[in-house]
Amino acid sequence: MASQRRQMMQSHQSWTDDLPLCQMCGVGTAPNCTYGPDGKDTQSHPNEDGHFRFRGEEGCFLYGVFNGFDGSRVSSFVSQCLTAELLLGQLKSTHTDSDVRRILSQAFDVVEKSYFETIGDALAEKATIISQLPEGVSFHQLSPQSQKLSERLKDLEQEVSGGATAVVALIHNNKLYIANVGTNRALLCKSTSDGQNQVIQIGRPHTTENEDELQRLAGLGLDVSGLRQAALIAGQSSTRRIGDYRVKYNYTDIDLLSAAKNKPIIAEPEIQASQSLEGVTGFLLLMSEGLIKALESAHGPEQANQEMVAMVAAELAQQGSLEAVAQSVVERVSGYTTMSRQRTPGVPLLPSRRRPSAAVTTPTQGRCEVRTHREVNRVGTRWAGGWEKTRPHRVGGGTPTHAHPHRVGGGETRHTHTG
């Protein structure tokens, strides 16, 4: 089974090829570039992010954005396999909130275990080679045979390294569930009776600035003050991540984590209380760490959420498709980093439904999805539950546009779903 999963991951073949994509989505892209003093851009590293946007049975929708690091293997694997753990009959209309939360949590656990199975042989070979190489000897002093082993060890290290953070939005029984692992963000934007936008950040990033996470780590015997000061753990800011075998199985070799009584860096998602979408008008944004950092750099942490919502609302009023909305927002955010000659952020996925809008998410690389049910000049709009009358809708208190009330029905990197 492990070899089959490994072959499937290496060939990038999805386990869910037959599942229908959610067509109420758009995806925009922006390269992950670094701008030099001369203004010229170069791609800093290949795309490491993944996403999905699927429509299941019985009005179920699933969106996700996966922010990879040290390669794309984990984000690719998770984006393929998580859907198979959620949309192949596991979710029933009779399931309660607690049932759905349990299934979501179990899916993340199964997927990470499956990923580690795919690299099990490589990890075993790596351990064998390490035991055969002499300690404290430079590469040039090794015998030809040992040099070959050393080169093989480098290849294996690259093969098994890497991880991903994830934000997933599930719509089930007309309720929205957000599951987050790491440093991505979900914003729910609800339109109020006076045409304004109420912005709700669902959950908090899992970093050493999160007091709940620090309390969890302190309970494992770790030094909280040291974690606060370090900020990064094994090169990443996230205290929860999928994959990254170094912090899962070799954490005793990492100074900051060595005192832990159990695995300190986990892939368990934080699943917020479900949000009913009954009668809700607005949109949902799912954003990756890269987009968040770019926004906060330009507008400050306190204003980043409001600025993102304002940009999405403005583009919804002007653009003719969610694809265009997502692309435009990504390019606008990328413009901040271009002007400051920093690295551009990557993928945002925006699923949205106009009677509650959907979600926007964005990893650190270049893709943006918009999912929205936004049909103009129609007598009625069809969304997952049936037909509803359309009316001029004022987006964000701005110019009225004939966009349907947006049901928050999805979520991905930059995914807007209206409808």
N, C-alpha and C positions, 0 to 999 in steps of 0.2 A: 504493500500500500504506500509506503514512504517513497519508493522509487517511482511509482505512478504519479504521485503528487509532485515530486521533484521534476519529472519530465514535463508535466503539465505546466508548471510554473516557468520552466526554462523556455518552453515554446510559446509562452504568453497566451495560451489557449484558455479561454474563459470556461468555467464550469456552468455558466448561466447563459450560454449563447442563445438559448431558445426563449428566454424571458423577454417580454416586450419592454422596450424602453419607454420611459415617460416622454411623450412628444410635447408636453407643455413646458419644455425646458429649452434653454439656449446655453451655449458654451462659448466663452471668449477666451483668447489666449494672449499671453505676453511672454517674451523670452526672458529668461533669468540672466540679466546682463550686468556687467560692471562698466561704468563709464569712467574713462581716463581724463587727464587734464586737457587733452585735445578735443574732448567731447565725443570721441569715438567709443562705440560699445563693443564689447566682446562677451560671448556667453561664458559665464563663470563656471558652470558645470552642467551636465545633461539633466534633463527633467527627471526628478525623483518622486514625483507625486502621482496619485491616482484618484479616481473618482468613480461613482456610479450613479445612475438615475433610472430606476425601474418602477414599473407599474405592476403590482401583483393582483391577485384576485380579491373580490369582495371590497373594492374601494381602498385597497392597501397600496401605499406608495412608499418607496425607500430611496433615500438620497445619502450620499456620503462623500466626504473629501478626506484624503489621506496624504499627509505631509511626510514624505520620506526623508531620511538622512543616511549618509554613507552608502548611497546606492538606491536603486528603485525596486530591489527585489521584494522587500517587505511590503511596501505600499501596493505594489502590483499584486502580490499574493493575497493580501487582505481584501483589496477591492474586488478580486475575483471570488474569493471564498466566503466572505461574510454574507453576501447575498444568498448563497446556497444554503446557509444556515438559518435564513430568515424567511425566504419567499418560496420555499419548496414544500409548502404544506404545514409548516410549523405553527403559523399564526392562524387562529380560528376566530370567527366572529363572536363566539361565545366566551372568549378569553377575557378575564378581568384585567384591571390595571396591573395587579401584582403578577398575573400570569405573563403579561407582555414584558414587564420589567425583568422577570426571571429569564424569559427566552432571550431577550436582548443580551443580558449579562452572560448567559451560557454560550451564546454565539461567539462573543469575543474570546472567551476562554478556550473554546474548541478550536477556533481559527489560529490562535497563537500556538497552541499545542501542536496543531497540524503543521504549522510553519517550522517549528523546531524539529519535527520529524523529518522534514525535507532536507535539513542540513545535518541530520544526525550522523550520517556516514562521513561527511566532511569534518565534523568535529572530532570524530573518533580517529580519523587519519591524522588530523592536526595534533592530537594528543600523542599519538604514536611517534610522529616525526620529532616532536619536542623531546621525547624521552631518548631518542637516538642521537640527537645533536649534543656535542660537548658544550658545557657552559663556559661563558667568559672567553670564548674564542672568536676573533673577528672573522668576517666572511673570507678574506683573502688568505687566512691561515688554515682554513678548512681544506680537507681533501676534496678532490673533484667530486666524489660521490656525495660527500656531505654538503658541498655547494649546491648540488642538484636538489638535495633535500631541503636546503634553506630556501631555494627559489620556489620549490613546491609549497613550502610553508607560507610564503608571501601570497601565493595564489589562493590558498585555502583561507587565509585570513580575510582576504577581500571577498571571497565567496560567502563566508558566514557572517560578515559584519553587517551592520545596518539595522535600522528600525523605522518606525513610523508612529506618528500621532494621528488621531482620527476624530472626526465629528460626524455623527450620523443622525439623520432625521427620519423618523418613521411616522407615517400617518396610518392609523388603524382605528376603525370604528369612529371616524371623525374626531379623533384625538391625536394630538401631536406629542411625540416622545423624542427627546433629545438625549443622545448618549455621547459622552465626550471622554476621550482619553488623551490628555496632554494639553497643548497650548492653543488649540483652535477655539473659535468662538461662535456662538449662536445668538442672533438678535431677532426678536419678534417685534414687529412693528404693527401696532393696531391703530386703525383710524378711529378717531373719536367723533362724537356727534357734531362737533363744530369744525370738522374737516382737518384737524391737526393729527400729528403722528405721536403716539405713545410708544416709546422705545423701551423694550425690556431685554436686558442681557440675561440669557438663560444659562446659569452656571458660571463658574469661575475657572480660569486656567489652573492647571496642576503644576505649580512652580513652588519655589521656596519662599515666595511672597504670599502664598495661600496659607493662612493660619491653620485651617483644618488639615492640610497636608503636613505641615510641620508637626502638628499634634500627633498625627498618625505615625510619622517617622520617629518622633520622640518616644512613642510607645514601644518602638522596636529597639530602643536603646541608643539612638543616634544623637549626636551633639547638634542641637538646633542652631546655636550661635554659629557654629562652623558652617552649617549648610547655608544659613543666611548670607554669610560673608562670601562664600564661594560662588553662590548663584548658579553656577553650572555644575552638573553632575555627569562625569564622563563625557564632557563636551556638549551636553544638551541642557537646556533650561527646564525640561519637563521632568516631573517626578513620577509621571505615569507614561508609559510608552509600550508599543507592541514590538516584539522582537528584541533586538539588541542583547544578544546572549551574554555579553560581557557583564552587564549589570544584573542579569538574571541568575547566572550560574557562577560567575567569577567575582561577585561583589565583595567577597572577603579580601580580594587583592587590591581593592580600591580604598584608599585611606579614609575618605569621607563615609564610606559605607561598611567598612570592615567590622564595626562593632554591632551590626544589625543582628537581631535574633532570628530573623526570617527575611525573605526577599523584600528589600525596601522599595524597589522600583517595580511597579506592577502594571498589568494591562487591564485591570478591572475598570470598566467604564463607570463614570458617575452619571446616573440616569435621573434626570429631574422629574418632578411630579408632572403628570400629563397635563396638557393644555387643551381644553375643549375648543373646537373650532366652530361650534354651533353659533351662527350669527356673527362671526368675526370677519371684519374687513381689514385687510392690511397685507403684510408680506413678512416672510422669514428670511433672514440672511445667515449664511454659514460662512465663516471666514477663517482662513488659515493664518498661522502665525506671521508669515511673510507680509500679508496684506495689513494685518493689524499693526505691525511694527512700522510700516511705511506711513500709515495713517497717523499713528501716535507721534511719529517723528515730525510730521507736518503740522498737526493740529493740537498735539498734547493728548495725554491719556484720557483726560476728562471729556474732551470734545470729539474723540475719534468716532464713537458710535453715532452721535448725532450727525457728523459730517458724512459718514457712510450712508445713512438713511436718506439724508438730503440729496446726495448724489443719485442714489437709486430712484428716488421719487422724481427728481428732475428728468432723468433719462426715460422713466416710464411715461412721462408726459410728452416726450418728444419723439422717442423711437417707435418704430412700427413693429418690432419683434423683441422678444426676450433675448434672443441671440445678440441683437444689436445693443440692448441695454447692458448685458453682461460685458460685452467687449468694450463698450464705451467707458463703463465704470473702471474696468481694469486699466485701460489706457490712461484714464485720468489719474488714478493712483500711481501708475508707473511714471507719470509725468513728474510727480513729486521727487522721486528718486533720480530721475534724469537731471532735473535742475540742480540737485545737490550732488550729482555724480556718485550716487550710491548704487548699490545693487537693486535692480528692479524686483518687485515681489512677483510671485508666481501665481498659480491658479486660483481664481475665484469661481465658484459655482453657485449660480443663483436660481434655485427652484422657487417658483412662486405661483400662487393661485390668486386670482384677483378677488376672490371673495374672502378668503384670507390669503394673503400672498404667501409665497413660499420662501425658499431659503436662499441665502447667499453664503457661500463658503469659499475660502481661498487658501490654498497652501502657498508655499514659497516659490512656485515656479510658474508656468505660464498658461493657465487655462481658466476659463470662466464660464460657468453654466448659468443660464437663466431659465427658470420654469415659471411661466405665468399664463393664466387663463385670461387673456386680454383680447377680446374681440370687439370691434368697433362697429357702430351703426347696425346692430342686430336687434331683433325683437327679444331674443332670449339667448342665454349662454348656457351651454351644457357643461357641467362639471361632474365629478364622480358621483354625486348623489341625484342628479336630475337636472331640471331646467329652472332657471330663475330669470326674472325680468332684469333688464339692464337699465342703468340710469347714469347720467353724468356724474362722475366721481372726482372729487377734488383731492389730488394726490399731495399730501404734505402741506395742505393749506395753500397750494399754488394754483396754477391755471387749471380750470376744469378740463377733464379729458374723458372721453367715453370709454373708460376702462371698467371692466366689470369688478364688482366687489371681489376681493382677492382672498380666496380661502387659503390659509396657510396650509399648504399641503405638501411641502416637500422640503428638501434641503440638500444642498450640495455646495461645492466649493463656492461658486457664486451662482446660486441657483434660485431663480425666482419663479414661483408657480402662481399663476393667477387663474381664477376661474370659478 
